[in-house]
Amino acid sequence: MIVKKLRLQKGWSQEQLSQLSGLSIRTIQRIEKGQQPGLESLKSLAAVFELSITDLQGDTDMTTHDMEEKSAYAVSSEEQLAFYRVRKIRGFYAHLMQYCVIIPVLFGINLFTNPSYIWAFWPMLGWGIGLVFHALRVFNIIKLFGPEWEKKQVEKQLGRKL
């Protein structure tokens, strides 16, 4: 995850980091998702970010000075939550783009093959309803069964009062 933070701080895309480091885009994606990189990958990334390999690995045996320096690169829980939320929003927009491309194609096929009956309305309606629910979940418009509800239920199960 530290690689993703460093990459975003530099304003680089995964493709740009791939070109600079000599690693494949897929390798960059795996490392950013938490898979442990090999020594050669670490060397390449350390060279690109101008850091030592131990800074990228997150060595636990650090002095106070090293800890202060490392804290600038550490990914906090808030940042992890922000990354998670951004991934959810990106997923929604990808879903929306698919809808905006495929539904007109379906209407085109419908009008070309059988213009007397507009059957493409039904996939548009069903998929549109799914898209609305996806938006409600991603943007927390309706907070039914959201984090607050979960917290209350956990406290209830543990027999604690809020």
N, C-alpha and C positions, 0 to 999 in steps of 0.2 A: 504494500500500500504506500510505502514511503516513495517508491519510484513514481507512482501516479502523482503524488503531491509535488515532488520535485519537477516532474514533467510539466504539470499545470502552472507551477510558479514560473517556469521559463517560457510558458505560452506555446509549447510545442504540441503537435498532434502525435498520435502513436506512430504514424508513418514517418514523421520527421525524426523522432527518436530512433526508429528502426534504421533509418538511413545514416544517422550520425553514429550509432553504436555498432552497426553491422549485424544486428540481430534481426530475426524475422518479426513481423508484426504480431504473429500468433504467439511468439515467445514473450513479447512485451505484454500482450494481453494476459497471458498465464501468470506472469510475475505480478502484474497489478491486481490480479484476483487472489493472490496469496500463495501461489505455488513457489516453492523454494527454487531459486535459480542455481545453476551450476557455477563453478568457479570461473570459467571463461566468460559467462554472461555477466557475472559480477564485475569482473575486470573491465569489460567493455563499458558497462554502465557507470562504474566508478570513474573511468577516464572521461566519459562524456560530461558527467556532473561535477568533475573535478573534486571528488571526495575519495576517502580511503574505502577499501572494501569493508572494513569493520563498521564504518558509518552506515553503509547500505544494509549490512546484515543485522544491525541492531544489537551489538555486543552488550551483554549484561554486566560484564566486569569493567565498569568505567569509573574514573575519578570524578570529583565534583565538577572540575572544569569540562571534562568530556560530557558529563550529563547536561550541563548548561548549553554546550554546543549542540548536543544531540536533540535537545528539546525543540530547537528551531526546526528540525526535520521530522520529529515525531508526529504521527497522525492522531489527533485527539478523537475522543468518542463523538464529539459534536461534528467534527469533520467527516467521520465515517457515516454518521447519520445524514449529513448533507449529501455525501456521495450517493447514499442509498436513495434519498428522495429525488435527486437529479436523475438517477437511473430509472426510477418509476415514471417520472415526467417524460423522459426520453422515450420510454416504452409506449406511453400513451400517444405521443406525437407520431411515432412510427405506425401505431395502430390507425391513427387518424389519416395518415398519408396513404396507407393501404386502402382504406375505405374510399378515399377521394379518387383513387386511381381505378380501383376494381369496379366500383358501382357504375361509373359511366361506361366502362367496357361491357358490363352486363347489359346495360340498356342498349348499347350499340348492337350487341349480338341479338337481343330480343327484337329490336326494331328491324333488323336485317332478316331474321329467320321467321318471325311470326308477329307482324305488326298489329294484328287484330286483337291479340291478348297481351297485355303488359304484365308479364310474370316477374320482371326484374324488380317490381315494386316490393315483393315479398322479401327477397334477400336484403334489400335496402332497409326495410322496416326492421327486420330481425337483427341485422348487424348494427343498425343505428341504435337500437335499444341497448345492445351490448356495449356499444361505444359510450353511450351516456352513463351507464353504470361504471364503466372503466374510469371515466372522468370524475364521477362522484367519489370513487375510491381514492384516486390519485390526488385530487385536490382537496380532499377532506371537506367537501361541501356539506354533506350530511354526516354527522359524527356518530351515527348509529353503530354500535359495536367498535368504537375507536379505542385509542389508548386509555382514555379516562374510564371507559366502561370496563376494559380489561383490568385496570388497576383496582377498581372497586370490586370486581369479581374475585380477584386474587386475595384482596384483604378479607372479603367475605368468607372465602374458603379457608383462610388461615385463622378465622375467628377474631380478627382485629376490627376495631372501630376506627373510622376515618376522622 
